[in-house]
Amino acid sequence: MDVGNNLYQLGRSDEAELMGREVLVQRPQKLGPDHPHTLVAMENLANSVREQAQRYQADSSEKEAPSLHSSRSMSPSLVLASPR
């Protein structure tokens, strides 16, 4: 059973990363660095880290958006057309 992958599937990428790092310490030693299970563990860890990076980027953009919005004022000449 791949607990790290299950954690990733549940959206718990932080925990999945920790589990993946632990697995990558042991699997190459026990199975070898080129074993398919070792390679899958590496891919799973990469997925978890990628998910966290995307979430971090989204969080940063979300925090930045209000300041960008308030720093740009609407043009007084902007007129919204109403449907007739």
LUMVO-532048 format. One line per 5 residues: number of its first residue (from 1); their letters; for each residue x, y, z of N, C-alpha, C. Coordinates in steps of 0.02 Angstrom, whole numbers, plus 32768, in hexadecimal, padded with zeros to 4 digits. Layout:
% LUMVO-532048
NUM	a	X:Y:Z:X:Y:Z:X:Y:Z | ... $
% end
This chain:
% LUMVO-532048
1	mdvgn	802A:7FC5:8000:8000:8000:8000:802D:803E:8000 | 801B:806F:7FD8:8041:80AD:7FD3:801D:80E4:7FF9 | 802E:80EC:8038:800C:811D:8062:8017:8164:8049 | 8053:8172:8032:8062:81B5:8019:8036:81C8:7FDE | 802C:8199:7FB0:8002:81A5:7F76:7FB9:81AF:7F8C $
6	nlyql	7FA3:8188:7FBD:7F5F:8191:7FD7:7F56:81D5:7FF6 | 7F87:81EC:801B:7F84:822F:8038:7F80:8264:8001 | 7FA7:825B:7FCD:7FA6:828A:7F94:7F61:828B:7F74 | 7F43:8251:7F6A:7F01:824B:7F4B:7ECC:826E:7F76 | 7ED7:8270:7FB7:7EA8:8291:7FE5:7EB5:82DC:7FEB $
11	grsde	7EE6:82F5:7FC5:7EF6:833C:7FC8:7F23:834F:8002 | 7F42:831F:8020:7F6E:832C:8059:7FB7:8328:8042 | 7FC9:8355:8014:800B:8352:7FF4:8044:8360:8025 | 8039:8386:8058:806E:8392:808A:8082:8350:80AB | 8051:832B:80C1:805E:82EB:80E1:8079:82B8:80AF $
16	aelmg	805F:82BB:8072:8077:828D:803E:80C1:829A:802F | 80D5:82D9:8030:811C:82E8:8024:8148:82CA:805A | 8134:82D3:8099:815C:82B7:80D0:8161:826B:80CA | 8129:824C:80BB:812A:8203:80B4:8156:81EF:8078 | 8150:8214:8041:8177:8205:8006:81C2:820B:8012 $
21	revlv	81D5:823D:8039:821C:8245:8048:8237:820B:8072 | 820D:81F4:80A1:8221:81BB:80CA:8229:817C:809F | 81FB:8173:8071:81FD:8139:8044:823C:813B:8019 | 824D:8177:8001:8287:817D:7FD5:82CA:8174:7FF8 | 82C9:8175:8039:8306:8164:805E:830F:8118:805E $
26	qrpqk	82D7:80F4:8065:82DA:80AB:806E:82D8:8084:802C | 82AE:8097:7FFE:82A4:806E:7FC1:82E3:8063:7F98 | 830A:8097:7F8A:8346:808B:7F62:8377:805B:7F85 | 8379:805F:7FC7:83A6:8033:7FEC:838F:7FEA:7FE9 | 834D:7FE1:7FED:8332:7F9C:7FEF:8326:7F80:7FA9 $
31	lgpdh	830F:7FA9:7F7B:82FC:7F90:7F39:832B:7FA5:7F01 | 8352:7FD8:7F0E:837F:7FF3:7EDA:8362:8032:7EBC | 838D:805E:7EA3:8377:809E:7E89:834F:809A:7E48 | 8356:8064:7E22:8333:805D:7DE2:82F6:8030:7DE6 | 82E6:8018:7E20:82AD:7FEB:7E28:826C:8012:7E1A $
36	phtlv	823B:7FF3:7DF8:81FD:8016:7DE8:81DA:8035:7E24 | 81DB:8013:7E5D:81BA:802F:7E99:81DF:806D:7EB2 | 8220:806E:7EAC:8247:80A9:7EBF:8236:80E3:7E90 | 8231:80D5:7E50:8222:8109:7E1F:81DB:8125:7E29 | 81AC:80FA:7E3A:8168:8111:7E48:8167:813D:7E86 $
41	amenl	818E:812A:7EB8:8192:8153:7EF5:81AE:8198:7EE5 | 81DF:819B:7EB9:81FC:81DB:7EA5:81C7:8206:7E81 | 81A0:81E7:7E56:816C:820B:7E31:8136:8224:7E61 | 8123:81FA:7E91:80F1:820F:7EC2:8109:824A:7EEB | 8148:8249:7EFF:8163:8282:7F24:8163:82C1:7EF9 $
46	ansvr	8176:82BA:7EBA:8175:82F4:7E8D:812F:8310:7E86 | 80FC:82E6:7E82:80B7:82FD:7E7E:80A3:8324:7EBC | 80B6:830C:7EF6:80A5:832E:7F35:80C6:8372:7F39 | 8106:8375:7F26:812A:83B5:7F29:810D:83E6:7EF6 | 80FC:83CD:7EBA:80DE:83F8:7E86:809B:8414:7E9E $
51	eqaqr	8073:83EB:7EBE:8032:8400:7ED8:803B:8438:7F0C | 806C:842F:7F38:8079:8462:7F6B:8090:84A3:7F4B | 80BA:849F:7F17:80D2:84DB:7EF5:8099:8500:7ED4 | 806C:84DC:7EB4:8032:84FC:7E94:8005:851D:7EC8 | 7FFB:84FB:7F00:7FD2:8517:7F35:7FF2:8556:7F52 $
56	yqads	8034:8554:7F5B:8058:858F:7F75:8051:85C9:7F44 | 8058:85BB:7F03:8052:85EF:7ED1:800C:860C:7ED1 | 7FDA:85E2:7ED7:7F95:85FA:7ED9:7F89:8624:7F18 | 7FA3:860F:7F50:7F9C:8635:7F8E:7FBD:8679:7F87 | 7FF8:867B:7F6A:801C:86BA:7F61:7FF5:86E9:7F33 $
61	sekea	7FDA:86CE:7EFD:7FB3:86F7:7ECE:7F74:8711:7EEF | 7F55:86E7:7F17:7F18:86FB:7F3A:7F25:8734:7F6B | 7F5E:8732:7F8C:7F70:8767:7FBC:7F82:87A7:7F98 | 7F9F:87A1:7F5D:7FB5:87DB:7F37:7F7B:87FE:7F13 | 7F48:87D9:7F02:7F10:87F4:7EDA:7EEE:8831:7EF9 $
66	pslhs	7EDE:8831:7F3A:7EBD:886D:7F56:7EE7:88AC:7F50 | 7F28:88A7:7F5A:7F52:88E3:7F55:7F57:88FB:7F0D | 7F59:88CD:7EDE:7F59:88E0:7E97:7F17:8901:7E84 | 7EE1:88E6:7E9D:7E9F:8900:7E8C:7E96:8947:7EA7 | 7EAB:8952:7EE5:7EA2:8994:7F02:7ED2:89C9:7EE6 $
71	srsms	7F0A:89B2:7EC9:7F3A:89E2:7EAE:7F26:89F9:7E68 | 7EF8:89D7:7E49:7EE1:89EB:7E07:7E9A:8A06:7E0D | 7E92:8A45:7E01:7E4F:8A62:7E06:7E2C:8A5D:7DC3 | 7DEB:8A5C:7DC7:7DC3:8A5A:7D8A:7DC5:8A9F:7D69 | 7DC7:8A9F:7D29:7DC8:8ADE:7D03:7D83:8AFF:7D08 $
76	pslvl	7D81:8B41:7D18:7D40:8B62:7D1D:7D1C:8B64:7CDA | 7D3F:8B5C:7CA5:7D1F:8B5F:7C63:7D00:8B1C:7C4F | 7D09:8AE9:7C79:7CEE:8AA7:7C69:7CA2:8AA8:7C74 | 7C7E:8A98:7C3F:7C35:8A97:7C43:7C1E:8A51:7C32 | 7BF5:8A36:7C5C:7BDA:89F3:7C50:7B9A:89F9:7C28 $
81	aspr	7B95:89D5:7BF3:7B58:89D6:7BCA:7B24:89AA:7BEA | 7AE7:89C1:7BEA:7AB2:8999:7C06:7A8B:897B:7BCB | 7A74:893E:7BD4:7A4F:891E:7B9E:7A0C:8941:7B93 | 79F7:8946:7B55:79B7:8967:7B46:7983:8935:7B35 $
% end
